[in-house]
Amino acid sequence: MSFVFKPSLTASVTIKGSKHRFPVHRVYCVGRNYADHAREMGSDPEREPPFFFMKPADAILESGETLPYPQATENLHPEIELVVALDGGGRNISVKKAKKLIFGYAVGNDFTRRDLQAEAKVAGRPWDTAKGFDYSAAIGAIVPVKDAQINTECGIGLKVNGEFRQRAKLGDMIWTVAETISALSGLYELHPGDLIYMGTPSGVGPVKVGDVIEGSIQGLGTLTTPIGKPLK
């Protein structure tokens, strides 16, 4: 097979304790999966089923890498999230079978151009420009299921320059991991290499150039993202 130019490399993520890397197929994100954040954003969490949006696979940014402050925004927000990495797939997967597709878990940050998202909401337009920009899918090392000591009591939190902004427990999610995988598989055929960002708690707010963002989940470690100057 020949191409008119050299294809881009497949995006991938570090796997904790392994020399191998996790190849990324798609990046799915769950909207408003914590009740307090849904209310914070002006929605009623009791009235809506899970909904989803996507980020490009090449938006992946690993821990320690700098996020250049993105263009076209003056209101950049990090959103700490549990990330689920799949090594199986399919359509219309039952909740019971969903956990069999999970390779591992990671700490993630769903960076958002909040001003563009607000404009899109008012205009009734898609969120793509607010969510799917370059380097917007920060992620720590993926911890394989057998090594991931996580449960509903595990804390999830985000610090900016050492001070907490977001704090919750994984059990505060409205939709569980298995329920989310099942619902997503009713909309898309899932594949090995898919990542699912599971939603964020309340406490979101703006960051600026020079800030250091630390997202952590008990049992999974810490994701560090410095905010750098915009690219020219």
C-alpha beads as a LAMMPS data file, in Angstrom:
LAMMPS data file: protein, C-alpha beads

232 atoms
231 bonds

1 atom types
1 bond types

-500.0 500.0 xlo xhi
-500.0 500.0 ylo yhi
-500.0 500.0 zlo zhi

Masses

1 110.0

Atoms # bond

1 1 1 0.000 0.000 0.000
2 1 1 1.307 3.452 -0.864
3 1 1 0.216 6.904 0.327
4 1 1 0.544 10.381 -1.156
5 1 1 2.382 11.403 2.044
6 1 1 3.607 9.601 5.174
7 1 1 0.684 8.735 7.505
8 1 1 0.677 10.162 11.025
9 1 1 1.835 7.912 13.834
10 1 1 -0.859 6.236 15.935
11 1 1 -1.477 8.077 19.201
12 1 1 -0.569 5.983 22.231
13 1 1 -0.372 6.066 26.027
14 1 1 2.141 4.712 28.548
15 1 1 1.110 1.528 30.372
16 1 1 2.325 1.360 33.968
17 1 1 4.846 -1.430 34.494
18 1 1 5.107 -2.322 30.806
19 1 1 7.469 -1.608 27.924
20 1 1 4.466 -1.705 25.603
21 1 1 2.172 1.226 24.877
22 1 1 -1.610 1.433 24.540
23 1 1 -2.629 2.424 20.971
24 1 1 -5.522 4.881 20.935
25 1 1 -8.437 4.276 18.566
26 1 1 -11.032 6.844 19.704
27 1 1 -11.510 9.165 22.672
28 1 1 -15.063 9.297 24.020
29 1 1 -16.179 11.596 26.831
30 1 1 -19.261 11.457 29.062
31 1 1 -21.025 14.757 29.740
32 1 1 -22.266 15.776 33.199
33 1 1 -21.758 12.447 34.972
34 1 1 -21.498 13.976 38.463
35 1 1 -24.702 15.493 39.839
36 1 1 -22.952 18.435 41.515
37 1 1 -21.153 19.369 38.285
38 1 1 -24.370 19.053 36.273
39 1 1 -26.022 21.543 38.640
40 1 1 -22.911 23.739 38.493
41 1 1 -23.377 23.909 34.713
42 1 1 -27.096 24.686 34.977
43 1 1 -28.570 21.231 34.278
44 1 1 -30.817 18.824 36.186
45 1 1 -28.946 15.497 36.588
46 1 1 -32.128 13.618 37.431
47 1 1 -33.652 14.144 33.988
48 1 1 -31.094 13.023 31.428
49 1 1 -29.523 9.731 30.309
50 1 1 -25.762 9.712 29.630
51 1 1 -24.648 11.695 26.589
52 1 1 -21.316 11.725 24.816
53 1 1 -18.898 13.794 22.787
54 1 1 -15.504 12.980 21.282
55 1 1 -11.958 14.264 21.087
56 1 1 -9.451 13.392 18.333
57 1 1 -7.083 10.542 19.174
58 1 1 -4.133 12.840 18.488
59 1 1 -5.333 15.248 21.208
60 1 1 -3.635 12.925 23.749
61 1 1 -1.206 14.701 26.119
62 1 1 0.740 12.546 28.579
63 1 1 1.664 13.378 32.162
64 1 1 4.505 15.879 32.458
65 1 1 3.985 17.271 28.964
66 1 1 3.184 20.969 28.694
67 1 1 -0.170 22.121 27.349
68 1 1 0.357 25.269 25.255
69 1 1 -2.424 27.683 26.166
70 1 1 -4.860 27.051 23.299
71 1 1 -5.806 29.600 20.688
72 1 1 -9.253 31.223 20.428
73 1 1 -10.036 31.140 24.159
74 1 1 -9.676 33.258 27.270
75 1 1 -11.304 30.738 29.596
76 1 1 -9.482 27.387 29.666
77 1 1 -10.758 24.855 32.222
78 1 1 -9.283 21.482 33.274
79 1 1 -11.749 18.729 34.275
80 1 1 -10.384 15.815 36.319
81 1 1 -11.803 12.455 35.186
82 1 1 -11.448 8.704 35.480
83 1 1 -10.422 7.248 32.109
84 1 1 -11.377 3.728 31.067
85 1 1 -9.187 1.990 28.464
86 1 1 -10.761 -0.818 26.416
87 1 1 -9.103 -3.895 24.898
88 1 1 -12.382 -5.342 23.613
89 1 1 -15.332 -4.000 21.698
90 1 1 -18.679 -4.603 20.095
91 1 1 -22.182 -3.223 19.693
92 1 1 -25.123 -3.267 22.129
93 1 1 -23.047 -4.663 24.984
94 1 1 -24.911 -5.561 28.177
95 1 1 -23.995 -3.977 31.505
96 1 1 -23.086 -7.460 32.743
97 1 1 -20.563 -8.037 29.939
98 1 1 -19.170 -4.495 29.810
99 1 1 -16.437 -4.960 32.409
100 1 1 -14.885 -7.754 30.339
101 1 1 -13.848 -5.130 27.768
102 1 1 -11.733 -3.089 30.207
103 1 1 -7.946 -3.200 29.868
104 1 1 -7.231 -0.642 32.573
105 1 1 -7.824 2.768 34.106
106 1 1 -6.029 6.114 34.145
107 1 1 -6.275 9.658 35.445
108 1 1 -7.447 12.105 32.795
109 1 1 -8.085 15.800 32.283
110 1 1 -10.718 16.915 29.786
111 1 1 -9.453 20.399 28.945
112 1 1 -12.248 22.694 27.778
113 1 1 -12.427 26.091 26.108
114 1 1 -15.334 27.121 28.328
115 1 1 -16.128 30.363 26.529
116 1 1 -16.493 28.511 23.222
117 1 1 -18.650 25.886 24.915
118 1 1 -20.931 28.579 26.351
119 1 1 -21.284 30.190 22.919
120 1 1 -22.113 26.805 21.355
121 1 1 -24.770 26.100 23.981
122 1 1 -26.496 29.444 23.371
123 1 1 -26.408 28.937 19.601
124 1 1 -27.492 25.283 19.789
125 1 1 -24.281 24.193 18.062
126 1 1 -21.971 21.183 18.640
127 1 1 -19.212 21.356 21.261
128 1 1 -16.390 20.261 18.944
129 1 1 -14.375 23.474 19.069
130 1 1 -14.742 23.667 22.847
131 1 1 -13.658 20.088 23.529
132 1 1 -11.745 18.621 20.579
133 1 1 -8.786 20.960 20.244
134 1 1 -5.054 20.143 20.164
135 1 1 -3.615 18.559 23.346
136 1 1 -7.018 18.657 25.068
137 1 1 -7.049 15.019 26.268
138 1 1 -4.469 14.838 29.053
139 1 1 -3.898 11.356 30.487
140 1 1 -1.628 9.595 32.959
141 1 1 -0.191 6.106 32.638
142 1 1 -2.824 3.393 32.167
143 1 1 -2.931 0.968 35.088
144 1 1 -4.019 -2.535 34.006
145 1 1 -7.151 -3.888 35.678
146 1 1 -5.231 -6.483 37.702
147 1 1 -3.114 -3.725 39.272
148 1 1 -5.758 -0.997 39.639
149 1 1 -6.825 -0.849 43.272
150 1 1 -9.868 1.361 42.797
151 1 1 -13.429 1.315 44.131
152 1 1 -16.348 3.682 44.678
153 1 1 -14.724 5.101 47.852
154 1 1 -11.560 6.215 46.058
155 1 1 -11.020 9.948 45.987
156 1 1 -10.683 11.945 42.785
157 1 1 -9.292 15.462 42.901
158 1 1 -7.666 18.312 41.021
159 1 1 -5.135 20.850 42.284
160 1 1 -4.025 24.073 40.610
161 1 1 -0.654 25.265 41.918
162 1 1 -1.014 22.968 44.925
163 1 1 -4.523 24.055 45.944
164 1 1 -7.574 21.826 45.570
165 1 1 -10.339 22.888 43.213
166 1 1 -12.161 19.595 42.665
167 1 1 -12.705 16.805 45.199
168 1 1 -15.128 13.882 45.094
169 1 1 -15.353 10.086 45.185
170 1 1 -15.642 7.772 42.212
171 1 1 -18.907 6.549 43.699
172 1 1 -20.407 9.999 43.118
173 1 1 -20.699 9.295 39.386
174 1 1 -24.306 9.107 38.187
175 1 1 -23.573 6.372 35.626
176 1 1 -21.166 3.561 36.503
177 1 1 -18.351 2.473 34.205
178 1 1 -20.272 -0.628 33.087
179 1 1 -23.480 1.333 32.468
180 1 1 -21.550 3.911 30.469
181 1 1 -19.828 1.323 28.278
182 1 1 -23.183 -0.341 27.632
183 1 1 -24.885 2.942 26.707
184 1 1 -21.988 4.014 24.463
185 1 1 -22.035 0.675 22.631
186 1 1 -25.645 1.360 21.702
187 1 1 -24.462 4.373 19.710
188 1 1 -21.073 3.269 18.332
189 1 1 -19.254 0.029 17.707
190 1 1 -16.554 0.012 20.367
191 1 1 -13.015 -1.183 19.566
192 1 1 -9.808 -2.116 21.372
193 1 1 -7.909 1.119 21.907
194 1 1 -10.956 3.209 22.804
195 1 1 -10.668 5.545 25.797
196 1 1 -13.681 6.760 27.767
197 1 1 -13.380 9.895 29.925
198 1 1 -15.984 9.363 32.633
199 1 1 -17.015 12.922 33.559
200 1 1 -15.909 15.446 36.173
201 1 1 -17.030 16.626 39.643
202 1 1 -17.884 20.220 40.518
203 1 1 -15.276 22.922 41.065
204 1 1 -14.229 23.651 37.493
205 1 1 -12.590 27.001 36.831
206 1 1 -10.086 28.853 34.645
207 1 1 -6.324 28.338 34.503
208 1 1 -3.606 30.525 33.022
209 1 1 -0.117 30.358 31.596
210 1 1 2.338 29.257 34.285
211 1 1 -0.181 27.224 36.291
212 1 1 0.572 23.593 37.130
213 1 1 -2.409 21.233 37.087
214 1 1 -2.292 18.040 39.168
215 1 1 -5.105 15.525 38.813
216 1 1 -5.152 12.432 41.001
217 1 1 -7.246 9.341 41.710
218 1 1 -6.518 7.036 44.630
219 1 1 -4.954 3.862 43.293
220 1 1 -4.050 5.347 39.912
221 1 1 -1.529 8.081 40.676
222 1 1 -1.157 11.691 39.587
223 1 1 -1.394 13.416 36.202
224 1 1 0.688 16.601 35.981
225 1 1 0.109 19.206 33.267
226 1 1 1.960 22.553 33.189
227 1 1 0.242 25.308 31.188
228 1 1 2.666 26.906 28.756
229 1 1 2.651 29.923 26.496
230 1 1 0.485 29.815 23.358
231 1 1 2.083 28.429 20.220
232 1 1 2.867 31.013 17.560

Bonds

1 1 1 2
2 1 2 3
3 1 3 4
4 1 4 5
5 1 5 6
6 1 6 7
7 1 7 8
8 1 8 9
9 1 9 10
10 1 10 11
11 1 11 12
12 1 12 13
13 1 13 14
14 1 14 15
15 1 15 16
16 1 16 17
17 1 17 18
18 1 18 19
19 1 19 20
20 1 20 21
21 1 21 22
22 1 22 23
23 1 23 24
24 1 24 25
25 1 25 26
26 1 26 27
27 1 27 28
28 1 28 29
29 1 29 30
30 1 30 31
31 1 31 32
32 1 32 33
33 1 33 34
34 1 34 35
35 1 35 36
36 1 36 37
37 1 37 38
38 1 38 39
39 1 39 40
40 1 40 41
41 1 41 42
42 1 42 43
43 1 43 44
44 1 44 45
45 1 45 46
46 1 46 47
47 1 47 48
48 1 48 49
49 1 49 50
50 1 50 51
51 1 51 52
52 1 52 53
53 1 53 54
54 1 54 55
55 1 55 56
56 1 56 57
57 1 57 58
58 1 58 59
59 1 59 60
60 1 60 61
61 1 61 62
62 1 62 63
63 1 63 64
64 1 64 65
65 1 65 66
66 1 66 67
67 1 67 68
68 1 68 69
69 1 69 70
70 1 70 71
71 1 71 72
72 1 72 73
73 1 73 74
74 1 74 75
75 1 75 76
76 1 76 77
77 1 77 78
78 1 78 79
79 1 79 80
80 1 80 81
81 1 81 82
82 1 82 83
83 1 83 84
84 1 84 85
85 1 85 86
86 1 86 87
87 1 87 88
88 1 88 89
89 1 89 90
90 1 90 91
91 1 91 92
92 1 92 93
93 1 93 94
94 1 94 95
95 1 95 96
96 1 96 97
97 1 97 98
98 1 98 99
99 1 99 100
100 1 100 101
101 1 101 102
102 1 102 103
103 1 103 104
104 1 104 105
105 1 105 106
106 1 106 107
107 1 107 108
108 1 108 109
109 1 109 110
110 1 110 111
111 1 111 112
112 1 112 113
113 1 113 114
114 1 114 115
115 1 115 116
116 1 116 117
117 1 117 118
118 1 118 119
119 1 119 120
120 1 120 121
121 1 121 122
122 1 122 123
123 1 123 124
124 1 124 125
125 1 125 126
126 1 126 127
127 1 127 128
128 1 128 129
129 1 129 130
130 1 130 131
131 1 131 132
132 1 132 133
133 1 133 134
134 1 134 135
135 1 135 136
136 1 136 137
137 1 137 138
138 1 138 139
139 1 139 140
140 1 140 141
141 1 141 142
142 1 142 143
143 1 143 144
144 1 144 145
145 1 145 146
146 1 146 147
147 1 147 148
148 1 148 149
149 1 149 150
150 1 150 151
151 1 151 152
152 1 152 153
153 1 153 154
154 1 154 155
155 1 155 156
156 1 156 157
157 1 157 158
158 1 158 159
159 1 159 160
160 1 160 161
161 1 161 162
162 1 162 163
163 1 163 164
164 1 164 165
165 1 165 166
166 1 166 167
167 1 167 168
168 1 168 169
169 1 169 170
170 1 170 171
171 1 171 172
172 1 172 173
173 1 173 174
174 1 174 175
175 1 175 176
176 1 176 177
177 1 177 178
178 1 178 179
179 1 179 180
180 1 180 181
181 1 181 182
182 1 182 183
183 1 183 184
184 1 184 185
185 1 185 186
186 1 186 187
187 1 187 188
188 1 188 189
189 1 189 190
190 1 190 191
191 1 191 192
192 1 192 193
193 1 193 194
194 1 194 195
195 1 195 196
196 1 196 197
197 1 197 198
198 1 198 199
199 1 199 200
200 1 200 201
201 1 201 202
202 1 202 203
203 1 203 204
204 1 204 205
205 1 205 206
206 1 206 207
207 1 207 208
208 1 208 209
209 1 209 210
210 1 210 211
211 1 211 212
212 1 212 213
213 1 213 214
214 1 214 215
215 1 215 216
216 1 216 217
217 1 217 218
218 1 218 219
219 1 219 220
220 1 220 221
221 1 221 222
222 1 222 223
223 1 223 224
224 1 224 225
225 1 225 226
226 1 226 227
227 1 227 228
228 1 228 229
229 1 229 230
230 1 230 231
231 1 231 232
